[in-house]
Amino acid sequence: MKKLSKKTRSGFINYGLILVFFLVFQILISTGSITNSLKGQLIPICAYMVMAVSLNIVVGFSGELSLGHAGFMSVGAFTGVIVSTSLMNAVPNTGLRLLLAMVIGALFAAIAGVIVGIPVLRLRGDYLAIVTLAFGEIIKNILNCLYVGYDKAGLHISTKDIASIGMDETGVTIVNGPMGAIGITKISTFLAGVILILIVLFVTQNMMNSRTGRAIMGIRDNRIAAEACGLNVTKYKLIAFVISAAMAGAAGALYALNYSTIVPKKFDFNTSILVLVFVVLGGMGNIRGSLIAAAVLTVLPELLRKFSDYRMLIYAIVLIVIMIATNNEKARAIWNRVFAGLGAKPRKKEADGNG
């Protein structure tokens, strides 16, 4: 029997990690051994895991700094809410409606990725970061001015006020400007979130192990050499950017349909930075690290809520300690000695992006 490659084994470990995560929490839910607060965090954890993996494609594998990833999440979130609400009568099955909402949310986010990516990805470094930051803020302000309603005639959209969209007496307001999407029917499920994570992992890992993925990482490592070999740098960066945006859009739809109300302010600069923190703490180009960092850092504030006076202080200390432990050669040497003393293999820094 042919031995599995290191990358393939690492990919299966990632799938197994998510399945164990799902099974453990399903057992806890069925036995009533989980608090309502933590139970309510499960779908956001899934959404943030997807966000972390998707941003890692741009930051870790492509080597570009994006500070507007929450903008793509917001496009998917509000698109998903509009799709779900407008199809409520036509598609009564909540599972199918959630699937359509995530797919269309991903599609619109991908379109936004193309619109932004074509001019922006010709920039480098700080300039790219500033423009993506501006994009996220522009999207947030557009959503603050967006009014969407639905009646027998279909969707009505305006950027003026709710009265100007011209609905009849049977109309339902879906998006109400700065108040955001209101009256959302919550259809997101933990199972759907886990399936989305597995799909995102499958797409990401297969892409990074393909010719396209090797080209993307080659451009990251040495742009000049890649151009000399005839690679179209903008093309491959755009592929990474658009796929990342589509994943963020699907995560946004999943996230938004877990709440009865969602506001544009939720997807501001702070959310983009939070997702970037997941990527940095988990390790740039490290998919498994992004998954673990997203789960731990989403739950940590809730676990520290009982220490309300010191919660943010403890949270900051944990972030600093993780940064030191994962980015310091001496700290890594100590961990290697600890693993060696326990009879385990010393941990080496992964270079293939799957570990």
FIDRENBA-438219 format. One line per 4 residues: their letters; for each residue x, y, z of C-alpha. Coordinates in nm, 4 decimals. Layout:
A	X/Y/Z | ...
// end
This chain:
MKKL	0.0000/0.0000/0.0000 | 0.1343/0.3392/-0.0983 | 0.2416/0.5511/0.1974 | 0.0580/0.8809/0.2353
SKKT	0.2647/1.1942/0.1868 | 0.3315/1.4313/0.4744 | 0.0964/1.6947/0.3292 | -0.1834/1.4404/0.2811
RSGF	-0.1465/1.3133/0.6385 | -0.1490/1.6680/0.7693 | -0.4662/1.7400/0.5718 | -0.6422/1.4353/0.7161
INYG	-0.5363/1.5446/1.0655 | -0.7087/1.8786/1.0051 | -1.0293/1.7022/0.8978 | -1.0078/1.4754/1.2013
LILV	-0.9587/1.7717/1.4322 | -1.2814/1.9319/1.3084 | -1.4759/1.6044/1.3335 | -1.3543/1.5523/1.6923
FFLV	-1.4537/1.9120/1.7706 | -1.8033/1.8434/1.6324 | -1.8491/1.5080/1.8083 | -1.7282/1.6361/2.1472
FQIL	-1.9680/1.9289/2.1454 | -2.2548/1.7174/2.0144 | -2.2042/1.4834/2.3115 | -2.1872/1.7796/2.5507
ISTG	-2.5078/1.9256/2.4039 | -2.6962/1.5933/2.4167 | -2.5967/1.5365/2.7809 | -2.6706/1.8939/2.8833
SITN	-2.3112/1.9437/2.9995 | -2.2601/2.2712/2.8156 | -2.3710/2.6205/2.9191 | -2.6094/2.8200/2.7018
SLKG	-2.3425/3.0860/2.6652 | -2.0878/2.8434/2.5198 | -2.3544/2.6714/2.3102 | -2.4378/3.0081/2.1552
QLIP	-2.0721/3.0534/2.0615 | -2.0497/2.7373/1.8483 | -2.1752/2.8879/1.5211 | -1.9628/3.2059/1.5577
ICAY	-1.6619/2.9797/1.6258 | -1.7302/2.7947/1.2977 | -1.7658/3.1248/1.1107 | -1.4425/3.2622/1.2553
MVMA	-1.2570/2.9381/1.1758 | -1.3581/2.9816/0.8123 | -1.2568/3.3482/0.8254 | -0.9157/3.2600/0.9691
VSLN	-0.8439/2.9936/0.7059 | -0.9643/3.2223/0.4247 | -0.7509/3.5172/0.5390 | -0.4531/3.2824/0.5727
IVVG	-0.4756/3.2240/0.1971 | -0.4041/3.5949/0.1404 | -0.1727/3.6701/0.4329 | 0.0019/3.3376/0.4885
FSGE	0.0172/3.1772/0.1439 | 0.0058/3.4813/-0.0852 | 0.2134/3.7033/0.1447 | -0.0080/4.0116/0.1196
LSLG	-0.1473/4.2090/0.4138 | -0.5256/4.2577/0.3930 | -0.7009/4.4714/0.6550 | -1.0495/4.4697/0.5051
HAGF	-1.1484/4.1038/0.5272 | -1.4542/4.1884/0.7380 | -1.5848/4.3781/0.4351 | -1.6223/4.0534/0.2396
MSVG	-1.7824/3.8933/0.5445 | -2.0374/4.1768/0.5574 | -2.1202/4.1383/0.1869 | -2.1914/3.7683/0.2428
AFTG	-2.3805/3.8368/0.5654 | -2.6279/4.0894/0.4256 | -2.6624/3.9061/0.0931 | -2.7371/3.5843/0.2835
VIVS	-3.0005/3.7554/0.4991 | -3.1707/3.9092/0.1950 | -3.1716/3.5749/0.0102 | -3.3001/3.3812/0.3113
TSLM	-3.5798/3.6280/0.3896 | -3.6962/3.6728/0.0303 | -3.7027/3.2936/-0.0290 | -3.8860/3.2127/0.2951
NAVP	-4.2134/3.1303/0.1184 | -4.0637/2.9832/-0.1989 | -3.8152/2.7568/-0.0141 | -3.9663/2.6472/0.3190
NTGL	-3.6850/2.3972/0.3869 | -3.4437/2.5797/0.6191 | -3.1432/2.3641/0.5285 | -3.1812/2.4322/0.1572
RLLL	-3.2428/2.8019/0.2237 | -2.9270/2.8240/0.4348 | -2.7293/2.6527/0.1580 | -2.8604/2.8982/-0.1018
AMVI	-2.7869/3.1916/0.1295 | -2.4253/3.0795/0.1824 | -2.3657/3.0017/-0.1862 | -2.5091/3.3340/-0.3080
GALF	-2.3350/3.5202/-0.0243 | -2.0059/3.3609/-0.1334 | -2.0769/3.4522/-0.4968 | -2.1422/3.8203/-0.4206
AAIA	-1.8368/3.8380/-0.1949 | -1.6283/3.6839/-0.4774 | -1.7611/3.9504/-0.7171 | -1.6615/4.2161/-0.4632
GVIV	-1.3206/4.0471/-0.4436 | -1.2775/4.0748/-0.8215 | -1.3863/4.4414/-0.8243 | -1.1457/4.5308/-0.5449
GIPV	-0.8671/4.2897/-0.6370 | -0.8070/4.3901/-1.0005 | -0.6832/4.7446/-0.9194 | -0.5633/4.6799/-0.5627
LRLR	-0.3395/4.3749/-0.6144 | -0.1068/4.5770/-0.8356 | -0.0029/4.7513/-0.5142 | 0.2359/4.6093/-0.2557
GDYL	0.3013/4.6193/0.1172 | 0.1548/4.9069/0.3164 | -0.0283/5.0498/0.0151 | -0.2248/4.7282/-0.0294
AIVT	-0.3078/4.7174/0.3433 | -0.4342/5.0778/0.3398 | -0.6547/5.0250/0.0339 | -0.8079/4.7033/0.1700
LAFG	-0.8728/4.8854/0.4988 | -1.0481/5.1609/0.3033 | -1.2553/4.9024/0.1157 | -1.3816/4.7529/0.4421
EIIK	-1.4871/5.0945/0.5695 | -1.6521/5.1848/0.2368 | -1.8598/4.8654/0.2449 | -1.9656/4.9359/0.6047
NILN	-2.0794/5.2882/0.5133 | -2.2677/5.1673/0.2046 | -2.4548/4.9157/0.4206 | -2.5366/5.1941/0.6660
CLYV	-2.7196/5.3699/0.3807 | -2.8888/5.0590/0.2386 | -3.2646/4.9979/0.2705 | -3.4081/4.6723/0.1371
GYDK	-3.7642/4.5440/0.1522 | -3.9653/4.2597/0.0044 | -4.3274/4.2343/-0.1061 | -4.5352/4.0558/-0.3726
AGLH	-4.3594/4.2504/-0.6467 | -4.0159/4.1362/-0.5321 | -3.7190/4.3147/-0.3779 | -3.7093/4.6919/-0.3342
ISTK	-3.3793/4.8718/-0.2743 | -3.3034/5.2336/-0.1847 | -3.0193/5.4354/-0.0348 | -3.2434/5.7186/0.0860
DIAS	-3.4838/5.5895/0.3516 | -3.7269/5.3039/0.4140 | -4.0271/5.5042/0.2886 | -3.8698/5.5600/-0.0527
IGMD	-3.8430/5.1908/-0.1463 | -4.2140/5.1832/-0.2393 | -4.3414/4.8614/-0.0797 | -4.7106/4.7780/-0.0528
ETGV	-4.8896/4.7042/0.2769 | -4.7721/4.3405/0.2710 | -4.4072/4.4408/0.2448 | -4.1413/4.3255/0.4897
TIVN	-3.8345/4.5335/0.5752 | -3.5155/4.3291/0.5504 | -3.2356/4.5862/0.5826 | -3.3101/4.9164/0.7552
GPMG	-3.0037/5.1343/0.7094 | -2.7899/5.1854/1.0231 | -3.0270/4.9570/1.2157 | -2.9041/4.6750/0.9935
AIGI	-3.0882/4.3560/0.9031 | -3.3835/4.3087/1.1364 | -3.6320/4.0297/1.2035 | -3.3953/3.7597/1.0750
TKIS	-3.5216/3.4029/1.0986 | -3.2343/3.2117/1.2620 | -3.1598/2.9075/1.0470 | -2.7859/2.8552/1.0969
TFLA	-2.6873/2.5265/1.2612 | -2.3713/2.3877/1.4179 | -2.3740/2.1011/1.1664 | -2.3871/2.3458/0.8741
GVIL	-2.0939/2.5359/1.0249 | -1.8828/2.2197/1.0562 | -1.9661/2.1151/0.6980 | -1.8635/2.4617/0.5760
ILIV	-1.5300/2.4328/0.7608 | -1.4648/2.0911/0.6022 | -1.5445/2.2273/0.2541 | -1.3162/2.5274/0.3099
LFVT	-1.0362/2.2984/0.4319 | -1.0806/2.0705/0.1294 | -1.0651/2.3633/-0.1154 | -0.7737/2.5353/0.0592
QNMM	-0.5554/2.2280/0.1080 | -0.6104/2.0986/-0.2446 | -0.5466/2.4409/-0.3945 | -0.2229/2.4884/-0.1987
NSRT	-0.0996/2.1433/-0.3086 | -0.1827/2.2174/-0.6727 | 0.0147/2.3982/-0.9418 | -0.1808/2.7165/-0.8652
GRAI	-0.0967/2.6963/-0.4966 | 0.2719/2.6372/-0.5662 | 0.2690/2.9395/-0.7964 | 0.1051/3.1540/-0.5272
MGIR	0.3631/3.0504/-0.2662 | 0.6451/3.0927/-0.5186 | 0.5357/3.4521/-0.5801 | 0.5270/3.5078/-0.2038
DNRI	0.8805/3.3717/-0.1590 | 1.0408/3.5528/-0.4522 | 0.8310/3.7764/-0.6736 | 1.1168/3.8652/-0.9093
AAEA	1.2093/3.5010/-0.9705 | 0.8423/3.4142/-1.0258 | 0.8063/3.6907/-1.2848 | 1.1289/3.5767/-1.4511
CGLN	0.9786/3.2266/-1.4840 | 0.6830/3.3759/-1.6712 | 0.4220/3.3619/-1.3920 | 0.1435/3.6188/-1.4113
VTKY	0.1759/3.7624/-1.0601 | -0.1472/3.9641/-1.0624 | -0.3460/3.6670/-1.1937 | -0.2364/3.4291/-0.9169
KLIA	-0.2753/3.6900/-0.6455 | -0.6254/3.7629/-0.7741 | -0.7129/3.3915/-0.7621 | -0.6066/3.3752/-0.3964
FVIS	-0.7870/3.6999/-0.3141 | -1.1171/3.6009/-0.4793 | -1.1246/3.2500/-0.3280 | -1.0507/3.4022/0.0121
AAMA	-1.3309/3.6583/-0.0362 | -1.5808/3.3869/-0.1385 | -1.5037/3.1855/0.1760 | -1.5464/3.4965/0.3900
GAAG	-1.8824/3.5620/0.2233 | -2.0071/3.2121/0.3065 | -1.8880/3.2562/0.6668 | -2.0698/3.5899/0.6831
ALYA	-2.3992/3.4332/0.5717 | -2.3621/3.1552/0.8304 | -2.2807/3.4103/1.1006 | -2.5620/3.6543/1.0192
LNYS	-2.8322/3.3862/1.0031 | -2.7472/3.2889/1.3604 | -2.8880/3.6174/1.4958 | -3.2226/3.7937/1.4818
TIVP	-3.0536/4.1280/1.4118 | -2.7191/4.2125/1.2544 | -2.5759/4.5630/1.2096 | -2.3061/4.6910/0.9672
KKFD	-2.0975/4.8160/1.2597 | -2.0264/4.4530/1.3537 | -1.8082/4.4204/1.0417 | -1.5783/4.7131/1.1040
FNTS	-1.1993/4.7462/1.1226 | -1.1904/4.5747/1.4627 | -1.3352/4.2536/1.3169 | -1.0731/4.2537/1.0392
ILVL	-0.7986/4.2935/1.2990 | -0.9498/4.0160/1.5128 | -0.9355/3.7728/1.2201 | -0.5804/3.8845/1.1438
VFVV	-0.4907/3.8082/1.5067 | -0.6213/3.4523/1.4563 | -0.3922/3.4114/1.1562 | -0.0835/3.5612/1.3205
LGGM	-0.1216/3.3695/1.6451 | -0.1965/3.0428/1.4661 | 0.1024/3.0892/1.2381 | 0.1182/3.2447/0.8935
GNIR	0.0478/2.9704/0.6409 | -0.0477/2.7260/0.9168 | -0.4041/2.6080/0.8585 | -0.4322/2.4009/1.1751
GSLI	-0.2955/2.6841/1.3847 | -0.5564/2.9231/1.2412 | -0.8377/2.6820/1.3305 | -0.7175/2.6410/1.6893
AAAV	-0.6480/3.0136/1.7392 | -0.9935/3.1096/1.6069 | -1.1686/2.8623/1.8399 | -0.9667/2.9496/2.1510
LTVL	-0.9742/3.3269/2.1094 | -1.3472/3.3317/2.0316 | -1.4307/3.1385/2.3488 | -1.1674/3.2967/2.5769
PELL	-1.3493/3.6280/2.6435 | -1.6618/3.4335/2.7488 | -1.4611/3.2038/2.9756 | -1.3029/3.5078/3.1391
RKFS	-1.6332/3.6910/3.1868 | -1.6469/3.5931/3.5554 | -1.3238/3.7904/3.5978 | -1.4847/4.1023/3.4532
DYRM	-1.2427/4.3460/3.6190 | -0.9367/4.1711/3.4787 | -1.0799/4.0063/3.1670 | -0.9133/4.2245/2.9042
LIYA	-0.5861/4.2294/3.0979 | -0.5755/3.8472/3.1074 | -0.6752/3.8322/2.7401 | -0.3901/4.0679/2.6455
IVLI	-0.1390/3.8684/2.8519 | -0.2487/3.5441/2.6831 | -0.1996/3.7035/2.3387 | 0.1493/3.8250/2.4328
VIMI	0.2496/3.4861/2.5739 | 0.1280/3.3025/2.2617 | 0.3134/3.5460/2.0360 | 0.6362/3.4946/2.2316
ATNN	0.5941/3.1172/2.2423 | 0.5277/3.0811/1.8699 | 0.7727/3.3382/1.7318 | 1.0776/3.3096/1.9599
EKAR	1.3619/3.0695/1.8811 | 1.4532/3.0194/2.2485 | 1.0909/2.9425/2.3396 | 1.0724/2.6887/2.0560
AIWN	1.3961/2.5282/2.1770 | 1.2459/2.4911/2.5273 | 0.9336/2.3289/2.3813 | 1.1522/2.0914/2.1782
RVFA	1.3378/1.9840/2.4934 | 1.0044/1.9301/2.6717 | 0.8744/1.7143/2.3841 | 1.2018/1.5228/2.3747
GLGA	1.1770/1.4561/2.7487 | 0.8251/1.3188/2.6982 | 0.9485/1.0876/2.4250 | 0.7725/1.2822/2.1495
KPRK	0.9230/1.4154/1.8310 | 1.0529/1.7732/1.8642 | 0.8270/2.0167/1.6893 | 0.9720/2.1753/1.3789
KEAD	0.8511/2.4863/1.2065 | 0.6264/2.3864/0.9192 | 0.7074/2.5198/0.5776 | 0.4393/2.3530/0.3685
GNG	0.1452/2.5405/0.5145 | -0.0574/2.2376/0.6215 | 0.0603/2.1738/0.9765
// end
